[in-house]
Amino acid sequence: MKKLIFTLTLVLASLTATAQDCPFAFIDKDGNEIVDGAVFNATDLIQEEDPGTGELINLINSGLFIKNNSENNAALRLNVNLTRMDNGAGQICFPMNCMPLPAVGEYQTNSGTLAPGESRDLQMEWFADAEGICEAQIQIEMMAQLGLNYISTGFGPKITVRFNYGMPEYSIGDVDGSGVIDVSDVNAVINIILKLKSVTDYPGNGDMDNNGIIDVSDVNAIINIILKI
């Protein structure tokens, strides 16, 4: 029994040690990688007629995929933190079965395995009843399959998906959405850097160089706009 426990401990330790290098990445429909910490805007509205009721359905698909960049089969699941949904309901169909997202809260998909180089659609959708915003943070959790069970081995990239139906799209640098780039936007970015606020607490985008990271260079870029440098 002691030998079995010792062997299992070594296996788990090995899995945890190799979990630092995540084989998965978020990509868009064109294959571009969405970097860790980025905010991805989903705005392409699809309007369909409900065959049962004849009512018009407003649907926005995230347009995101998960890709296995490794040369081996790799397992994962997704942790979804739905932080805002002005109306309607959402769902995510990953890796296979669909899971409803009826209200703000935390959700977790089933585990599944992706083949080497495989890309799989998140099939994450927001069914909007009216104009508004729906936001969710999605993080990859790496898994290892032992028999019929999956064991967590660590966490990979986390991004924010922002569904936007009919709401104003603010200029980059207008972090607080006031319509003017000024000192309040500088303060907003500083709040994000100091972790006093999250990027999802502001309607606008402060990632001035579009590298997926909010840092001092973004503060300087906004200041340059204000000073017209």
C-alpha positions in Angstrom: 0.0 0.0 0.0 2.8 2.4 0.9 4.5 1.7 -2.5 1.2 2.4 -4.3 0.7 5.7 -2.5 4.3 6.7 -3.1 4.0 5.9 -6.9 0.8 7.9 -7.2 2.4 10.8 -5.4 5.3 10.8 -7.9 2.8 10.7 -10.8 0.9 13.7 -9.5 4.0 15.6 -8.7 5.2 15.0 -12.3 1.9 16.1 -13.7 2.0 19.3 -11.7 5.6 20.0 -12.6 4.9 19.8 -16.4 1.7 21.9 -16.1 3.7 25.1 -16.2 3.9 25.0 -20.0 0.3 25.1 -21.3 -0.1 23.5 -24.7 -3.4 25.3 -25.3 -4.1 28.8 -26.7 -7.2 30.8 -27.5 -7.4 31.7 -31.2 -9.9 33.6 -33.3 -11.5 32.3 -36.5 -8.5 33.4 -38.5 -6.1 31.5 -36.3 -4.7 34.6 -34.5 -3.8 33.9 -30.9 -5.6 35.8 -28.1 -2.9 36.4 -25.5 -3.3 35.8 -21.8 -5.2 38.7 -20.1 -6.6 40.2 -23.3 -10.2 41.5 -23.8 -11.8 40.0 -26.9 -14.8 41.9 -28.4 -17.5 39.9 -30.0 -19.9 42.1 -31.9 -21.0 40.1 -35.0 -24.8 39.9 -34.6 -26.8 37.0 -36.2 -30.5 37.4 -36.4 -32.5 34.2 -36.9 -36.2 33.4 -36.8 -37.3 30.9 -34.2 -39.0 28.1 -36.3 -41.4 27.4 -33.4 -42.6 30.9 -32.5 -41.5 32.9 -35.5 -39.8 35.4 -33.1 -36.5 37.0 -34.1 -33.5 35.7 -32.1 -30.5 38.0 -31.6 -27.4 35.8 -31.4 -23.7 36.8 -31.0 -21.1 34.0 -31.2 -17.7 34.5 -29.5 -15.9 33.3 -32.6 -13.2 31.8 -30.4 -11.5 28.4 -30.6 -9.1 26.5 -28.4 -6.0 25.1 -30.1 -3.7 22.3 -28.9 -0.3 23.5 -30.0 1.5 20.4 -28.7 2.5 17.2 -30.6 0.5 15.0 -28.1 -3.1 14.5 -27.0 -3.9 17.0 -24.2 -6.8 17.3 -21.9 -8.5 20.4 -20.5 -11.7 22.0 -19.2 -12.8 25.6 -19.1 -13.7 27.8 -16.1 -16.2 30.5 -17.0 -16.9 33.4 -14.7 -19.9 35.3 -16.2 -19.5 38.7 -14.6 -22.1 40.7 -16.5 -25.2 39.9 -18.6 -27.6 42.8 -19.2 -30.3 40.6 -20.5 -31.0 37.3 -22.2 -29.0 34.1 -21.6 -25.8 32.4 -22.8 -24.4 29.0 -23.4 -21.1 27.3 -24.1 -20.8 24.0 -26.0 -17.3 22.8 -25.1 -15.7 20.3 -25.4 -18.8 18.5 -26.7 -22.0 19.0 -24.6 -23.8 22.4 -24.3 -24.0 24.1 -20.9 -26.4 26.9 -20.3 -25.2 30.2 -18.8 -28.5 31.6 -17.4 -27.2 34.2 -15.0 -24.1 35.9 -13.6 -22.0 33.3 -11.8 -19.1 30.8 -12.1 -19.4 27.7 -14.3 -17.1 24.8 -15.3 -17.3 22.7 -18.5 -16.7 19.0 -18.7 -13.2 17.8 -19.4 -12.1 16.6 -22.8 -9.1 15.8 -25.0 -7.8 17.6 -28.1 -5.6 15.9 -30.6 -2.2 17.4 -31.6 -2.8 20.6 -33.6 -6.6 20.4 -33.2 -8.7 23.5 -32.9 -12.1 23.2 -31.4 -14.9 25.8 -31.4 -15.9 27.1 -28.0 -19.4 27.6 -29.4 -20.0 30.2 -26.8 -23.0 32.3 -27.6 -25.1 35.1 -26.1 -28.8 35.2 -26.9 -29.7 38.9 -26.3 -33.3 40.0 -25.7 -32.2 43.7 -26.1 -29.2 45.9 -26.6 -26.6 45.5 -23.9 -23.3 43.9 -22.8 -22.4 40.4 -21.7 -19.0 39.7 -20.3 -17.3 36.5 -19.2 -13.8 35.6 -18.0 -12.6 32.2 -19.4 -9.6 30.3 -18.1 -8.1 27.1 -19.5 -7.5 24.5 -16.8 -5.1 21.7 -17.9 -6.1 18.2 -17.0 -4.6 14.7 -17.0 -6.6 11.6 -17.6 -6.0 8.7 -15.1 -8.3 5.9 -16.0 -11.8 7.2 -16.3 -11.1 10.3 -14.2 -9.4 13.7 -14.9 -7.1 15.4 -12.5 -6.2 19.1 -12.6 -2.6 19.9 -13.4 -2.6 23.6 -13.5 -4.0 26.7 -15.2 -3.4 28.3 -18.6 -4.4 31.5 -20.2 -7.4 33.6 -19.1 -9.1 36.1 -21.3 -12.2 38.2 -21.1 -14.9 37.9 -23.8 -17.1 41.0 -24.2 -20.3 40.5 -26.2 -21.7 43.9 -27.4 -25.1 44.3 -28.9 -25.8 47.8 -30.0 -23.8 49.6 -27.3 -21.3 52.4 -28.1 -17.8 51.3 -29.0 -15.4 53.6 -27.2 -12.2 54.9 -28.7 -9.0 53.2 -27.5 -7.7 55.2 -24.6 -11.2 56.3 -23.5 -11.1 53.8 -20.7 -14.0 55.2 -18.6 -16.2 55.6 -21.7 -16.8 59.3 -21.2 -16.2 60.2 -24.8 -13.1 62.2 -23.9 -9.5 61.0 -23.3 -8.3 62.8 -20.2 -6.8 62.4 -16.8 -9.6 60.1 -15.6 -8.6 57.6 -18.2 -5.0 57.7 -16.8 -6.3 57.1 -13.3 -8.4 54.2 -14.6 -5.4 52.5 -16.2 -3.4 53.0 -13.0 -6.2 51.4 -11.0 -6.0 48.4 -13.3 -2.2 48.1 -13.0 -2.5 48.3 -9.2 -5.3 45.8 -9.3 -7.7 48.2 -7.5 -10.0 47.6 -10.5 -10.3 45.1 -13.3 -10.4 45.7 -17.0 -14.1 44.6 -16.9 -14.9 47.4 -14.5 -14.5 49.9 -17.4 -16.4 50.0 -20.7 -13.4 51.3 -22.8 -10.1 49.8 -23.8 -6.8 51.0 -22.2 -4.5 48.5 -24.0 -2.9 51.1 -26.2 -0.3 48.9 -27.9 -2.8 46.0 -28.2 -0.4 43.5 -26.6 -3.0 42.1 -24.1 -1.3 43.6 -21.1 -2.2 46.8 -19.2 1.1 48.4 -18.0 3.0 51.7 -17.6 3.5 51.9 -21.4 -0.2 52.3 -21.8 -0.3 55.1 -19.2 2.4 56.9 -21.1 0.5 56.5 -24.4 -2.6 58.0 -23.0 -0.7 60.9 -21.5 0.9 61.5 -24.9 -2.6 61.7 -26.4 -3.7 64.2 -23.7 -0.6 66.3 -24.3 -0.9 65.9 -28.0 2.7 64.6 -28.3 
